[in-house]
Amino acid sequence: MRITIPLLRPIILVTAIMSTNGTLQLFDESVNLTRGGPGNMTITMSHYIYNTMFTRTRTSATPRDVLRHFWSWSRCWLQSR
């Protein structure tokens, strides 16, 4: 029996969405309980993104971040073609 990626595509998509959702829900717990903990030991990815975007800089996105975002999306688009 051969399993191909086209058959698994819906399952992979649902798993990725649910994993991302679960990871982003951890933000409340780490912020409210420990504020990142001693030495950032309990910081999660969503907490790191929040700290990077809203507490370390005065603006929401720097031009460097916009260029990185554009570059990564353009690479994804080129690879999907």
BELRA-V219141 format. One record per helix or strand of 3 or more residues. SS is the DSSP state (helix for helix, strand for strand). FROM is the first residue (numbers start at 1). TO is the last residue. Records with the same first field share a line. If there is no record, write none. Layout:
SS: FROM-TO, FROM-TO
This chain:
helix: 5-33, 38-40, 45-55, 63-80
